[in-house]
Amino acid sequence: MPMTDFLEAKILNMVLNSIPYVEPDDMWIGLFTVSPSDTGGGTEVPTGGGTLYGRVQVTADFSTDDLDTRFSNDSSIDFPTAGIDWNTIVAVGFFDLATAGDLLLYEDLAVTRNVDAGDTFSFVADALGVTLD
């Protein structure tokens, strides 16, 4: 899962310049209809207007494998039922705040999914993995 330039700069400044990075207490998972990149961007599912979309908070919900090389969600991550069509979900991102904030990590989905009004979107346990190369 790629890191954004924002997170890379925070980590490099911490390691090379002893500038502390205060990690967020919680992480927020967001869904995209247009993929972001290292510089951010992309198009997140819009909020308001009856969408019922909102980022999902995850708190200490990721465990590591035996080699400490892959972190994955321990339980399902469930988004609210769509109030109107969200269109095709193509990517997922980890944010440091519930709204606005900074995109930290992102990844295109291996299989995209169209979310229509009345549908739900979830990641089952162990489906959302973070591996840094």
C-alpha positions as a printed Julia matrix, in Angstrom:
133×3 Matrix{Float64}:
   0.0     0.0    0.0
   1.7     3.21  -1.11
   2.36    6.06   1.28
   1.53    9.57   0.21
   4.26   12.17  -0.15
   2.85   13.78   3.02
   3.47   10.67   5.14
   6.84    9.95   3.52
   8.02   13.47   4.4
   6.81   13.08   8.0
   8.69    9.78   8.41
  11.88   11.03   6.75
  11.89   14.19   8.88
  11.42   12.04  11.97
  14.26    9.68  11.07
  16.74   12.13   9.52
  16.0    15.42  11.28
  14.6    14.28  14.64
  11.36   16.15  13.96
   8.67   14.21  15.83
   5.68   12.88  13.94
   2.66   12.68  16.18
   0.63    9.86  14.75
  -3.16   10.17  14.84
  -5.02    8.48  17.67
  -7.39    6.92  15.17
  -7.4     6.15  11.5
 -10.27    6.76   9.16
 -10.9     4.62   6.07
 -12.3     6.37   3.0
 -13.48    5.18  -0.4
 -12.61    6.69  -3.77
 -14.35    6.78  -7.15
 -11.16    8.16  -8.76
  -7.84    6.87  -7.44
  -5.53    9.16  -5.49
  -1.76    9.26  -5.99
   1.33    9.92  -3.9
   0.45   13.62  -3.97
  -3.11   12.96  -2.76
  -6.02   13.97  -4.92
  -8.42   11.43  -6.27
 -12.16   11.71  -5.76
 -13.58   10.48  -2.48
 -17.24    9.48  -2.34
 -19.02   12.76  -1.57
 -20.77   13.37   1.73
 -24.11   15.1    2.17
 -26.97   15.3   -0.27
 -28.42   12.01   0.97
 -25.35    9.89   0.22
 -25.05    8.73   3.86
 -21.34    8.22   3.14
 -18.74    8.89   5.79
 -15.27    7.62   6.55
 -15.15    4.71   8.95
 -13.08    5.02  12.1
 -10.7     2.21  12.98
  -8.97    2.22  16.34
  -6.12   -0.22  16.97
  -7.84   -2.7   14.7
  -4.81   -3.93  12.74
  -2.61   -6.83  13.7
   0.6    -8.06  12.13
   1.67  -11.38  10.71
   4.45  -13.45  12.28
   7.15  -11.59  10.33
   5.81   -8.09  11.11
   5.61   -7.41   7.39
   1.84   -7.18   6.81
  -0.79   -5.5    8.94
  -4.43   -6.35   8.33
  -7.82   -5.53   9.8
  -8.89   -7.8   12.66
 -12.61   -7.28  12.14
 -14.85   -6.17   9.32
 -14.88   -2.52   8.32
 -18.45   -1.62   7.44
 -19.56    1.56   5.7
 -23.1     2.87   6.09
 -25.8     1.86   3.65
 -25.66    4.13   0.6
 -28.51    6.64   0.52
 -27.93    7.33  -3.18
 -25.6     5.82  -5.77
 -21.93    6.15  -4.79
 -20.84    4.96  -8.25
 -17.86    2.65  -8.76
 -15.45    2.34  -5.83
 -11.93    1.97  -7.23
  -9.61    2.72  -4.29
  -9.36    2.95  -0.51
  -7.42    5.4    1.63
  -6.3     5.84   5.23
  -6.85    9.34   6.63
  -5.85   11.01   9.9
  -9.23   12.73  10.4
 -12.91   11.95   9.88
 -13.29   14.81   7.41
 -10.66   16.74   5.49
  -7.32   15.85   7.12
  -4.42   14.17   5.39
  -4.42   11.07   3.23
  -1.65    8.81   4.56
  -1.92    5.52   2.66
  -3.98    4.45  -0.35
  -4.46    1.55  -2.69
  -6.44    0.71  -5.79
  -8.88   -2.14  -5.24
  -8.09   -5.38  -7.05
 -11.79   -5.63  -7.88
 -13.83   -2.45  -8.25
 -17.41   -2.39  -7.05
 -20.42   -0.32  -8.02
 -22.35    0.86  -4.95
 -25.97    1.78  -5.63
 -28.54    3.26  -3.26
 -29.36    0.66  -0.61
 -26.05   -1.2   -1.0
 -23.45   -1.58   1.71
 -19.69   -1.71   1.29
 -17.43   -3.67   3.66
 -13.97   -5.08   4.03
 -14.16   -8.47   5.74
 -11.54   -9.3    8.39
  -8.04   -9.62   6.93
  -9.13   -8.14   3.56
  -7.49   -4.75   4.0
  -3.76   -5.31   4.33
  -0.95   -2.84   4.65
   2.48   -3.96   3.47
   5.32   -1.53   3.04
   7.94   -2.37   0.43
